[in-house]
Amino acid sequence: MSTVSLRSRLRLSLSVAALLALGCDDDPTDMPLGPVPMMPPEQASEPLTPGSPAPAPGALIQVSSTGQVGVLLDEIPTGIRERVAESMLAKEDAFWLTRAHRQLVLATYRLNFRPAFYDEGEAKRQLPLPPEEVWDITLDSPARREMVEGHDYVLVDYSLDTLIVTDSDSPAISEPALADVGGVWSEPFTFPIDPELLLQRTGYACMDEAEFPPNSVDSENVEFYYDQECEVEPSLTPSGCHYTQLPTESCQEALSLHVGKVDTAIDYERIAWDGALATPARVGVVTNPAGADLQVVGEELGVNRLIYRYIDENSCALAEQCVTGSGWRRLLMFNASEKNIGVKPLNIGDVDYFVDDPNNPTSNDNHHIYEFSACHNHYHFSHYAAFSYGDDPNLGSKRAFCLESVARYSNNESSPTWSPYNDCAYQGISEGWGDQYNAGIECQWLDVTTVDTSAGPVTRPLGFRSNPDGFLCEGDPMLDENQLPLWESTSFTTATGDTVDRPMCSFMSVWDGNNYAQLDVTLPVPGEAMLTEPCTRGQVGRLRNCGFALQPLLGSCAASTFSVSCSVPAGSAPQSLRICEASAVLGAGVACDTFDALALADIDDSTPLALELPCPAPRDAAEPGGLYAIYSAPSFGEDPGAEVTCTPVGALSAL
């Protein structure tokens, strides 16, 4: 396999591609032929030995790095830039530590899919950082004002020091240079000095979309796609870096031109085993000492956001029932992750995901546990997870994914630093690892358009149930004399009427007690969404997708372009203006992101701002176009907001 082909397959890990999973059963005569009854969420599995290491000595890898992180001031209006810089210079250490953390998570993609960045013969495997709770980040300098590649910055220097705890064999498999105590390795990185607003500033230049559906990247999930090696490509393809938009700059060029970059490395050194040193760095418990056990990572549900998206009648999202209708939809995006906290891998094995050999189907093919989707051109598996919002059955859905090891949640002797499950052709979750599906990926959402928030915000629990039908073996697989899975019939059928078989398993006791999590999530009134939520990471400037307020009236236009004159009251701090399309059906603005805005500008109280804009075109019979909404925010988030008034110029009207 060529290096390009290998990278294409490795990048599938978070794809919306749907697939099967190997499941099991206590007693094949007792397993129901339909969905498996779930234990109540409160009956969680109790860890047998919380945080305890495996009996044999493990391995320790010291991880360190130095870096530079800052706040880019280029987009701040010149009239207040000095004041904003002074405010940044006075920030407490916690602000800078959070920003350094945000920069370091950009290493996620390269470290979790590391084999794709090297030639096949170099024997490289995953080499992830340990869980973030054991990172020790320290500041090495006070904040200072400095120009970097022509960009105006307030920045600091920092250091990372942390420790990987794993089994004795893993380091050599992940990186041959770490086979022995004293072995060292440096993994090269180029980071944007300001890790915020990366997509807004550089577009898709640094976003690796290979094998992802178009439009899966957004401003909040860039760490899942950041690839410093992306180059300019001749066309959009599902196997290259770019599939949504075609940049004209490489990642390195875009960083230099629009942000400013820092070259650094993450350094690894294998040190002698020391149990006392390992103890404070251990993360994770073991709930099944004899097999696999999946646990929903409930805190991941806290990563959620509401967006508006127009779904046309030919959309794969509509064809695959990811939405309940076409037109403008309100979509609640959220992270969904599960981890294996047993001591054995949850193995699925070979899957002909790419339909490479239709004349030689795998065991999973023969038992119909996944079906081919002509729209997405891959297979779908409907038994991975079930999501819900409140108790309305119309707000629930199943989702299907390629199940892989893409995040190392545990940091102990039972958790290897690498996993064989790193593409959709060979699936499973290694012990101590998990699979992550980040908010933003196509269909990683619930369509909440029908939830009426016209009278005020609505709060309901967002629920995630893993393995709802028992197709994943949380225990010991039942095998025949050739060590192949045994199968049983179920009441599930394919679209063509074929019976779906379930792999058999001897489930651990209360196997599903930790397979459910929920979190209360509030949906705002029409016109509000992620754009109108508070900024939580110190984002500044007009490009941010947070901290804006919806102005009260919609506007209308009739010509292909129209003009407005906008102003703020005397004495107001500069305000950032964003004009978005509005929906006639929803009767509200669609809270657009940076790329979909009709206009982005900063306004001060010195003179009105004249703008010429494209009038929103018709979408369909119910959405005739011609409506827009105004959103505004202080250009510097610490300043007070002010009402922005936009007056149409010419034969226009305000609604």
N, C-alpha and C positions, 0 to 999 in steps of 0.2 A: 504493500500500500504506500502511495506517495505521502509526503509530509502534508501536502494540501488536503488530500483525502482524509488523512487521520485527523487534521484539525477540524474538518467539516463534521466528522462524527463526534468528536469530543465536545464540540460546542452545542450539542443537542441537549445537554443536561437539563436546562430549564425550559425546554420547548413545550409549547402547548400540546405538542403531539401526545396523543393518548395511547395508552397501552395496557397490557395485562399485568398480572402479578401472580406469583405462585402462592397458593393458599392451601389450607389444611383443615383437619377436622378431628375432634376427639374420638368419635366412634362413627364410622360411615353409616351405620344403621340408624343412628339417632340424629344426624345432621339434617335439619329441615331443607326442603328442596327450594325454598325461596330465601329471602333475606335472613341473616343470622340474628337472633334476638340480642340486643345490646344490654350490658350491665349498666345500671344508673351511673351517671358521671361521678357521683361522690364516692363510688366504690373503687377508688384508685388502687393500683397494685402497690403494696408496701415493699420498699427495697429491703432485700435480705441483709445486705451489708453495706450501708450507705457510705460511699466514697472509699471503700476499702480497695487496696491494690490486689492484683493477682498474686498468687503465692511466690512465683519466681521473680527475681530482680528484673527490673525493666531497664529502660534507657532514658537518658536525659540529653536534651539538645538546648543549649543556650542560644537564644535568638536576640539579636540587637540590630539597631539601625539608628542613623542620625538623619535629620531632615530639617526642612525649612517650610513654614506654613504662614499664610498671611491673609489679609483682607485687601482685595483689589479695589482701588478707589477710582479707576478710570471712568466709570459710569456715573459717579456722583457729580451733580451740578457744581461747576467751578465756584459759584458763590458761597457754597457751604462746605467745600471740600476740606479746607483747613480745620474747620470746626469738627467735622466728622473724623478727620485724622487724629485730632487731639482726644476725642472720645475713645478711639480705638487704642491709642497709646496708654490710656488710663484703665483699660480693661483688666479685670482680675485674672489670675492664672487659670481659673476654671474655664473661662472663655477660650483661651488658647489651647488648653488640653483637649477640649471638645473638638476644636477645629483640626488639631493634629490627628485625633482619632478618625475624623471624617476622611482625612487624606490617606491614612494607612489602610482603611478598608478598600481603597481602590486597588490594593494588591490582590483582592479576592479572586478575580477571574484568572489571573496568571498562575497563582499558586494552586488553585483547585483544578486547573486544566493544564498544568505544567508540561505534560508530555507533548502537547501540541506545539510548544515553543522550541522544541529541540528535534534534531534528526532522530529517526526511529532507532538507530543503532546506539544511541547514547544512554539507553537504559534509565531514563528519567521517569519518575512517578510523581504523584502529588506530594507537596511539601507545605501544607497549610500552616498559618500561624495558629497558636493555641487559642482557645476561647477568649473572648475579649475581656472577661472578668479577671484574667490574670495578667493583662498587659500592665506594665509600669511605664508610664510616659512622664518624662520630666522636662522642664524648660531649661534650656542652656543659655538663654540670653534674655535681657529685658526686651520689650517691644521697641521697634525702631522704625523710622520712616526711611524708605530706600526705593530706588528705581531698579527694576529687574527687567531686562530686555525691553526697555522703553516703557514699562508699565509702573504706575504709581502705587506703592504698597506701604502698608504697615505690617510688619512681619516679626516672627520670632524663630529662634532655633530650638530644636527639641531632640530628645533621645528616647528610643524605645528599648526596654530590657524585659525579656520574658523567658519562659521556660516551657519546652515541650516535654511532657511525660508520656512515654509509650512503651511498647514491648521491645525486647532486646534486638529483634531481627528487623524491625521496620526501618530504622535509619538507613541501612545499607540498601534496602529496596527502593526507598524514596530517592536517595541520592548516594551513589557509590562512594563519594568522597567522605561520607559520614559513617562508613562501615566500622571504623575503629575509634576508640577514645582519642581525642586530639584532632580528629579530622575536621576540616572546615570547608564551607562553601558560601559563596556570595551570589545572590540572585539579583540581577540588575533591574532597576526601576527608574522610570521618568514620571514624575508626578506634576500636576498643576500646582503652583504654589498656593493659589486659592482653590480649594476643592469644591466650593459651592458654585452653583449656576454653570456647571461645566457644559451641559448640553446646550444651554442658551447661548453660551459664548463661542463654542467651537462646533456646534451642530453635531453631525454624526461622524465627524472626522476620527474620533477616538472610540466609537461605539462598534463593537463586533457583534453583528446580528446573524452570523452564520447559523442557518437552520432554525432561526426563530421566525415566527410570523411577523410581517411588517407591523410597525406601530407598537411594538412591545416595549420600546425604550421610552422612558419619560424622565423628567427632571429629577425625580426622587429615587430612581433605581439604578443610577449609572454605575455603581460598583459591581453590578452583575454583568456588565458589558465592557468595562474599560479595558482597552487593549492598546498599549503604547506603540505597537508595531503595525497598526493599520496604515495602509498606504492608499494613494489615489488609485481608483480602479476604473476600468473602461465602461462598466455597466453594472446595473443592479443585478445581483444574483443571490439565490438562497444559500450559497456555499461560501461566498466571500465575506468581507467585513460588512458590506453595505447592502441593505435590502429595502430600506424605506426612502432614503434620500442619498443622492450621490455627491459626496463632498468633492471639492476641487483642491483640497489641501490634505496632506498626510496628517496623522495625529501630531507628530513632532512639529510640523510647520504650524498647525493650528494653535498648539499650545504657545509657541513662541510669539505668534502674531497677535493673539487675542487674550492671553492670560499671563504668560510667563511661567517657566518650568524650572524644576530642580531635578538634577540627576543624582541618584543615590543608590543604595543597595540594602537588601535585608541579608544579614550575615548569620550563618548557622555554625555552631561549634558543638561537637559531641563531647560531653564531659563525663567524668567517672560517675557511676551510679552512686547515689547518696539518698537513702530513704528519707532522712530528715529534711533534705533540700526539696525532695519531691512532694512532701506532704502538703505544704501550703499551695502548691501549684496544681494539685489534683482537682479535676472537675468531673462530675458525673457519678451516677449510681448504677448498680446492676440489679435488675429486678428478676431476671431469669438466668440462673446459673447453669442452665443446661441447653438453652436455645436462644431464639430471637424474641424480642418484645418491642413492639412499636409504641411510641408515646407521642401524642400531639404536643407540639411546642406552643403552648397556649399564649405565651407572651408575643409571639409573632403576629397574632391577630391585632395587636396594638398598632401595627404598621398598616394603616388603612386610609383611604382618601376617596372622596366622591368627585367624579368628573362627569362632564357631559360629552357624549359622542354621537355623531350622526351615523346611523346604520342604514345602508341602502338595501334594497330588496335582493341584491345578488351577493350580499355579504356572507362569508363563511360562518360568522358569528350567528347569523340568523338561521342558516342551514343546519347548524349543529346545536341549535336551541340554547345558545348562550345568552340570548336575549329573548324577550317575549313579544317583540314586534319591531318593525322598522321605524325610521324617523329618528328624531332626537331622543336619546335615552339617558337617564341618570344611572350611572354605574358605580356601585360601591366596590372599589378595588381593595384587596387586602392580601397580606402574606399568608401562606398556608404551608406549614412545615411539620414534619414528623421525624423522629429519631429512633434508632434502634438501641435500646438500653439493655439488651441481652448480651450474652458472651459469644454468640455465634452469628454469622451473617444471615440475613433474610435473603435467601437466594431465589432468583427467578431464572437466570441462565440465558441461554441463546434465544433470541427473538429475531425473526426475519423482518425487522422494522423497515428496512429499505427495500423490501421485496426483491432482494438480490437473486433469489433462487426459488421462483414460484413452483417449480417442479419437484422440489425437495423440501416440503414444509417441516418446520420444527414441531415438536410435541405440542407447543402452545398453539400453533396454527390449527392443528388437527382437532382441537377441542373447542374451537370457536370462542375463546375468551377475549378475542379482540376482532374488530371489524374494520375493513378498509374504508377510509373516507376519501371520496373522489375530490372533495373541495380542498382539503388540506394535503391530499396525496400522501397519506400515511395511515397507520392503524389507530384505532380508538379502543380503549378499555374503559368500561363504565362502572368499575367496582373499586376504584381507588379511594374516593372520599365523597362525603355528602356535606353540602353547605346550606345554611339557612339564615334567615333574618326574621326573628320573631317566630310565631307559630302559624303563619300563613303558608299553606302548602304551595301556593303559587310563587312564593319567594324562596323556594328551596331548589337545589339542583345537585346533580352529580357531576363530578369532573374526572377527567382521565388524563393520565400523564405517563411519561417515560420515567420509570422509577430508578433513580441513581443515587450514588453517594457523592454529594456536592458540598457538604459542610461537615467538618469534624467538631461535633458538639462536646464530646468528652475529651478529657486530657488525663488519661491514666494508663496503666499497664495493660488494660483490656482493650484499648482503642488503638489500632494501628495508624500510622501516619499516611497510609496509602490505601487505595481500594481498587479491586479489579472492576468495579461497576462504574465505569466512567463514560459509557455511551449507551445509546438506546438499543444497540444490537446485543448487548450483554448486560442484563439488568439485575439490580438488587441493592440492598443497603447493608454495608459493613457494620460490625459492632462498633458502637460509639459514634457512628456517622449518622447523617440525616439527609433527607431530600428537601430542598427549598423551592417554593414556587412564589416568585416575587410579584407583588402588586405591579400591574402594568402589562404583564403578559396577556396576550389575547385570550379571552374567556376566563382569566383569573379574577372573576368579579361576580357579583349578583346584580341583576337588573332590578333596581328599586324604583323605576319610573312610576309604578302604580301606587306607591306609598304617598298619601296625601299629606303634604306639609304646609298647605296654604294657610292653615290656622296657627301654625307655629311648628318648631322643630319636633321631631318624633324620635324617641329613644327605644330601641329594642335590642335584644341580644343577637349578636352575630355568632353563629355556631359552626363548628367544624368537627365532623365525625370521620375518623380514619377507618379504613377497612370495613365499611358498613355491611358487606355481604360475605365476609370471611374468606376472601380469595387470597389473602396474604397470610402466610403460615407463621403465626406467633407461637412457636413451639418447635416441635420436631416434625419434619416432612415424613409422610408415610411412603416408603419406596418398595419397589418390587425386587426380585432377586438380582436384577441387573443394575440396581441403584437408580432406577428411573422412577419418576413420580407415579403414584396411583391416582386415578381420577374417579369422580362420581358425577352422576347427572344432577342437574338442578332444574328448577322451574323457569330459570331465565332462558330467553331465546333471542336469537339475532333478528335483525330486520327481515331476513329471508326465512325465518322460522326454524333455523337450526338450534338444537339444544346446546346451551352453554354448559360445559363440564367444569367442575371445580377440583383443583388438586387437593388431595387429602392430607390431613395434618393431625397430629396429636397436640391439641392446644394446651398451653400452660393454664394453670388455674387463674380464673378471673382475667383472662387474656385481654379483654376489651375494657377493663376498668379504667385505663388511662388513655383511651382512644377518643375522648371527647373533650372539647374546651369551648368556652363561650366568653364573650366580652360585650358589654353594653356599648353600642355605637349610636350616636345621634346624627340623624339626617337633618340638614338645615332647610330653611324655607326656599321656595323656588328662586332661582337666580344665584344662589350661593353654593359654594363647593370648596374644593381645596384652595382655590384662589383667595377666598375670603376667610380662611382659617388663619390664626395667628402664626407668625414665623417663629420657629423654635430653635433655629441654629445660627442666629445672627445674620441672616441673609439681608443684604442691602441693595438698593437700586431698583430701577424700573424693570429689570429682567426677572426678578424673583416671582415665583408663582404662589405667593402667600401674602397675607397682610393687607389685602385690598378690601375696599368697601364698595358695595353696589349703590350707585346713585339712584334716586327714586323713580325717574321716568325713563321709559323707552323712547327712542327716536325712530323716525321713519325717513326713507329716501325713495326716490323713484328712478333717477337716472343711473347710468352705470357707475358714475362717480358723483360724489357730493362733497361739500365744504362745510366746515364748522369753525367757529371762533370760540375758544375755551379760555376761561379765566378763573382765578381764585380770589377770595376777598383780600383786601389790603391787610398787610401784617401777617399773612399766612406764611408758614414755612413752605419751601418748594414741594410740589406734589407730583407723583408719577401718575400718568393717565394711561388707561388701557380701554380701548373701544372694542367690543366683542359683538359678534352676531347675536341675534335674539331669535327665539322660537315662537311662532304664532300659536302652536298647539299648547306649549307649556306656559305661554304668556309671560316669559321671563328671558333674561339674558342667559347665555350658556357658559359663563364664567371661564373664558378661554385661557389657554396657556399662551406662553410667549409667541410660539410659532403661528398660532391661529388668530392672533390679534389683528384687527383691521388697522390699529394704530397703537404705537407706544411712544410716549413723549414725557418730558418733564416740564412743569409749568411753575413759574414764580409769579409774584404779585406785581412785577414791574410793567408787563405789557401783555395783552391777550395773545394767545397762541393760535395761529391759523393753520388748519389741517385740511388737506384734500384726501378723501378716502374712497376706496371701492365700495359701492353699495352691495350688500349681501345679495347674491344671486338666488333665484328660486331653487329649492331642493326637490320638491315634489308638489303634488296638488294641494296638500295640506300645509305646506311650508312655501308660500309664494315669494319669500325673500323680502328685502326692503326694510327689515327691522334691525335695530342695533341697541346695545346697552353700554352704559358708561360705568367703569370701575376706576377707583382712585385710591392712592395710598401715599403717605408721606415718603418722599424720596429717601430720606433717612428714617428708618423705622422708629427711632427714639423721639422723633419730632411729633407734634400733634397732627392729626388729620384735618383736612378742610374740605368743604364741599367744592367740587369742580362743576362749573356751569358751562355747558356747551350750547351755543346758539347757532342754529342752522343759518347758512348764508345762501340766499336764493329761495326758490319755491319749495321749501321743505317744511316739515311740521314736527312738533314734539307731542307725543301722545300723553 
